[in-house]
Amino acid sequence: IQSFCNPDAIAALKAGDRQTHDRLLLEMAAKVDKNCNAIVLAQASMAGMRADVEKRTGISTFSSPELCQAEVKRFLESI
């Protein structure tokens, strides 16, 4: 398991600079070991970048908000 965090990306987002946030996210994604099985974007702010990260890295990429929503939907449909 590898974990990455870029405080500059978070600061850019808080300052309203989505473009810098997204660029920094893609730069971090390029550092992921190519032998990894999957990438999980754990922050909601990154969810919209899932396809771009997957395209950039060639690694299956998931976003935790999408996974959470699917699980909630599955639960609600079961009751």
C-alpha positions as CSV (number, residue, x, y, z in Angstrom):
1,I,0.0,0.0,0.0
2,Q,1.3,3.4,-0.9
3,S,-0.2,6.6,0.4
4,F,0.3,10.1,-1.1
5,C,-0.8,13.5,0.1
6,N,0.0,16.9,-1.3
7,P,-0.8,19.8,1.0
8,D,-0.3,22.2,-1.9
9,A,-3.1,20.6,-3.8
10,I,-5.4,20.9,-0.8
11,A,-4.4,24.5,-0.3
12,A,-5.0,25.3,-3.9
13,L,-8.5,23.8,-3.7
14,K,-9.3,25.8,-0.6
15,A,-8.1,28.9,-2.4
16,G,-10.5,28.1,-5.2
17,D,-7.8,27.0,-7.7
18,R,-9.2,23.7,-9.0
19,Q,-6.9,23.7,-12.0
20,T,-3.8,23.7,-9.8
21,H,-5.3,21.1,-7.5
22,D,-6.1,18.8,-10.5
23,R,-2.6,19.3,-12.0
24,L,-0.9,18.4,-8.7
25,L,-3.2,15.3,-8.3
26,L,-2.1,14.1,-11.8
27,E,1.6,14.7,-10.9
28,M,1.2,12.6,-7.7
29,A,-0.6,9.9,-9.7
30,A,2.4,9.6,-12.0
31,K,4.5,8.6,-8.9
32,V,2.4,5.6,-8.1
33,D,4.3,2.3,-8.6
34,K,3.2,0.8,-11.9
35,N,2.9,-2.6,-10.2
36,C,0.0,-1.4,-8.0
37,N,-3.3,-3.2,-8.6
38,A,-5.5,-0.2,-8.1
39,I,-5.6,3.5,-7.0
40,V,-8.3,4.7,-4.6
41,L,-8.9,8.5,-4.5
42,A,-10.0,8.9,-0.9
43,Q,-11.1,12.6,-0.9
44,A,-14.4,13.7,-2.5
45,S,-12.5,16.6,-4.1
46,M,-10.6,14.1,-6.2
47,A,-13.6,12.1,-7.4
48,G,-13.9,14.0,-10.6
49,M,-10.4,13.1,-11.6
50,R,-10.9,9.4,-11.5
51,A,-10.9,8.8,-15.2
52,D,-8.0,11.2,-15.8
53,V,-5.9,9.4,-13.2
54,E,-6.7,6.0,-14.7
55,K,-5.8,7.3,-18.2
56,R,-2.6,8.9,-17.0
57,T,-1.4,5.8,-15.0
58,G,-3.0,2.9,-16.8
59,I,-4.0,1.6,-13.3
60,S,-7.6,0.8,-12.4
61,T,-8.8,3.8,-10.4
62,F,-11.7,4.2,-8.0
63,S,-13.0,7.1,-6.0
64,S,-14.3,6.5,-2.5
65,P,-17.4,8.8,-2.9
66,E,-18.6,6.6,-5.8
67,L,-17.9,3.4,-3.9
68,C,-19.7,4.8,-0.8
69,Q,-22.7,5.9,-2.9
70,A,-22.9,2.4,-4.5
71,E,-22.8,0.8,-1.1
72,V,-25.5,3.1,0.3
73,K,-27.7,2.4,-2.7
74,R,-27.2,-1.4,-2.3
75,F,-28.1,-1.1,1.4
76,L,-31.2,1.0,0.8
77,E,-32.5,-1.3,-1.9
78,S,-32.1,-4.3,0.4
79,I,-34.5,-2.9,3.1
